[in-house]
Amino acid sequence: MQVQYSVTARLRSRTDLEEYLGWLETDHLRKVLDAGALNCTLLLPDSDDGTFMVRCQYTFESRDCLNRYVREQAPRLRQEGLERFPPERGVVFTRETASVRISM
C-alpha cells in the first residue's frame, strides 16, 4: 500500500516564502524524489493567521520505502533545510504520514 508523507512549513514573511519555494523547486524536491519518493506535490494552503504555508506531499511505494527514506536520507535533507531555514527565522515544520486508500 502506498504511503503519503507530508511536510508543512509555516513561514513568517513573503520573503521567506519566496526563498523557501526557490530552494524547494531548484534543489530539495528533486533530492527527495531521487531518494525514493514516487512523486511530489507542492501546495500553498490558505492561512488565516498571517503566516505563509507550504506543504510538500510525497508518495512512497510502501511503508518500508518511507521508513528507509526516513532512516537513510531524511536526516541529511532535514539538516540542509534547517541550515537554510532555522527556527530562529520563525520557520515551523510539521510532518504527517498517511496510508493511501484511493488515488484516482
LUMPANU-836313 format. One record per residue: residue in three letters; x, y, z of N, C-alpha, C in turn. Coordinates in pm, whole numbers, padded with zeros to 5 digits, always signed. Example, Ala and Ser with C-alpha at 12.3 -4.5 7.8 and 13.67 -1.06 7.14 Angstrom:
BEGIN
ALA+01319-00569+00780+01230-00450+00780+01320-00330+00780
SER+01285-00225+00708+01367-00106+00714+01290+00003+00787
//
This chain:
BEGIN
MET+00084-00118+00000+00000+00000+00000+00089+00125+00000
GLN+00058+00218-00088+00136+00342-00093+00114+00427+00032
VAL+00215+00509+00061+00212+00594+00179+00242+00737+00137
GLN+00168+00830+00192+00190+00972+00167+00262+01032+00288
TYR+00366+01107+00258+00445+01175+00361+00435+01323+00332
SER+00386+01400+00428+00366+01543+00408+00452+01622+00505
VAL+00514+01726+00453+00592+01819+00535+00532+01958+00512
THR+00488+02021+00621+00432+02155+00611+00525+02253+00680
ALA+00557+02360+00610+00638+02467+00667+00550+02589+00683
ARG+00561+02652+00799+00490+02776+00827+00596+02884+00839
LEU+00587+02985+00751+00687+03091+00744+00625+03225+00779
ARG+00708+03316+00828+00658+03445+00878+00643+03552+00771
SER+00725+03548+00666+00723+03660+00571+00717+03611+00427
ARG+00672+03699+00340+00668+03667+00197+00809+03644+00144
THR+00907+03718+00197+01046+03699+00156+01093+03558+00189
ASP+01065+03512+00311+01099+03375+00349+01027+03274+00260
LEU+00900+03301+00231+00821+03213+00145+00887+03198+00008
GLU+00922+03310-00053+00982+03304-00187+01116+03233-00185
GLU+01196+03258-00082+01325+03189-00070+01305+03039-00051
TYR+01211+03002+00032+01182+02861+00059+01133+02791-00067
LEU+01040+02853-00139+00990+02793-00263+01102+02777-00366
GLY+01189+02877-00376+01301+02867-00469+01390+02749-00437
TRP+01420+02730-00309+01504+02617-00268+01435+02484-00297
LEU+01306+02475-00265+01233+02351-00293+01236+02317-00442
GLU+01202+02417-00523+01184+02393-00666+01315+02368-00740
THR+01425+02422-00692+01552+02405-00764+01642+02298-00704
ASP+01608+02248-00583+01700+02157-00516+01630+02045-00439
HIS+01556+02081-00338+01511+01984-00239+01414+01879-00295
LEU+01313+01920-00371+01215+01824-00420+01282+01715-00503
ARG+01374+01752-00589+01446+01655-00672+01524+01557-00585
LYS+01585+01605-00477+01661+01517-00389+01571+01414-00321
VAL+01450+01454-00281+01359+01358-00219+01312+01256-00323
LEU+01286+01301-00444+01248+01207-00550+01362+01109-00578
ASP+01484+01161-00586+01600+01074-00609+01622+00977-00494
ALA+01576+01013-00374+01593+00929-00256+01482+00825-00239
GLY+01385+00823-00332+01287+00716-00326+01140+00753-00339
ALA+01105+00880-00333+00964+00917-00349+00921+00893-00494
LEU+00799+00846-00512+00746+00823-00646+00708+00954-00714
ASN+00653+01046-00635+00612+01176-00688+00599+01274-00573
CYS+00581+01399-00608+00559+01500-00506+00462+01605-00559
THR+00393+01666-00465+00300+01774-00495+00334+01889-00402
LEU+00345+02008-00456+00376+02127-00377+00249+02210-00367
LEU+00202+02232-00244+00078+02304-00219+00105+02430-00139
LEU+00022+02531-00161+00026+02655-00084-00109+02670-00014
PRO-00123+02607+00104-00251+02615+00175-00283+02758+00217
ASP-00411+02788+00223-00455+02917+00275-00429+02922+00425
SER-00394+03038+00472-00370+03057+00615-00440+03184+00659
ASP-00505+03177+00774-00577+03294+00823-00509+03358+00944
ASP-00384+03319+00972-00317+03375+01089-00199+03465+01053
GLY-00189+03505+00926-00083+03596+00886+00048+03529+00849
THR+00055+03397+00859+00175+03326+00818+00156+03273+00676
PHE+00263+03222+00620+00261+03164+00486+00290+03015+00501
MET+00210+02933+00436+00228+02788+00449+00265+02726+00316
VAL+00352+02625+00325+00390+02544+00210+00382+02399+00254
ARG+00314+02317+00175+00305+02175+00207+00360+02095+00089
CYS+00455+02008+00120+00510+01914+00023+00452+01777+00055
GLN+00387+01716-00043+00332+01582-00024+00408+01487-00115
TYR+00469+01387-00054+00547+01287-00126+00477+01153-00115
THR+00473+01079-00224+00416+00945-00223+00530+00844-00232
PHE+00527+00746-00141+00623+00636-00141+00550+00506-00170
GLU+00618+00413-00232+00558+00286-00274+00501+00207-00157
SER+00565+00214-00042+00521+00135+00073+00572+00200+00202
ARG+00522+00152+00313+00569+00198+00444+00718+00165+00460
ASP+00760+00049+00410+00903+00013+00417+00989+00112+00340
CYS+00944+00154+00222+01020+00252+00143+01029+00386+00216
LEU+00918+00428+00276+00920+00552+00353+01013+00539+00473
ASN+01004+00428+00545+01090+00409+00661+01238+00409+00623
ARG+01271+00350+00510+01409+00351+00462+01453+00495+00430
TYR+01367+00571+00365+01397+00712+00337+01419+00789+00467
VAL+01329+00773+00563+01339+00846+00691+01468+00808+00764
ARG+01506+00683+00757+01625+00636+00827+01755+00676+00756
GLU+01758+00665+00624+01884+00679+00550+01904+00814+00483
GLN+01800+00880+00440+01813+01003+00362+01762+01128+00432
ALA+01652+01114+00504+01587+01231+00564+01676+01309+00659
PRO+01757+01245+00743+01838+01327+00836+01925+01430+00764
ARG+01989+01390+00657+02075+01483+00582+01991+01593+00516
LEU+01880+01556+00456+01797+01654+00387+01730+01749+00486
ARG+01689+01698+00601+01631+01786+00703+01736+01885+00754
GLN+01859+01837+00771+01966+01925+00818+01990+02039+00718
GLU+01989+02007+00589+02005+02111+00488+01896+02217+00503
GLY+01772+02172+00523+01661+02265+00539+01675+02350+00663
LEU+01717+02288+00774+01733+02363+00899+01848+02464+00892
GLU+01950+02433+00814+02059+02530+00798+02012+02652+00721
ARG+01927+02633+00623+01875+02745+00544+01761+02818+00615
PHE+01680+02742+00686+01558+02797+00748+01550+02751+00894
PRO+01638+02806+00979+01643+02762+01119+01524+02816+01199
PRO+01499+02756+01314+01388+02802+01399+01400+02950+01434
GLU+01522+03003+01441+01540+03145+01473+01473+03236+01372
ARG+01452+03185+01250+01382+03264+01148+01232+03252+01163
GLY+01188+03175+01261+01045+03161+01284+00978+03056+01197
VAL+01057+02972+01131+01000+02867+01047+00966+02747+01135
VAL+00845+02697+01118+00799+02581+01195+00762+02471+01096
PHE+00819+02352+01116+00791+02237+01030+00706+02136+01105
THR+00609+02078+01035+00533+01965+01088+00532+01856+00981
ARG+00524+01732+01026+00525+01618+00935+00407+01527+00966
GLU+00360+01459+00862+00246+01369+00876+00259+01257+00775
THR+00221+01137+00815+00216+01025+00721+00074+00972+00717
ALA+00039+00912+00602-00094+00856+00585-00088+00744+00481
SER-00161+00640+00506-00175+00534+00407-00269+00581+00298
VAL-00235+00551+00174-00321+00590+00059-00422+00479+00035
ARG-00546+00510+00054-00650+00411+00030-00697+00416-00116
ILE-00719+00536-00166-00763+00554-00305-00688+00673-00362
SER-00636+00657-00482-00580+00767-00559-00632+00753-00701
MET-00705+00853-00747-00771+00841-00878-00716+00944-00975
//
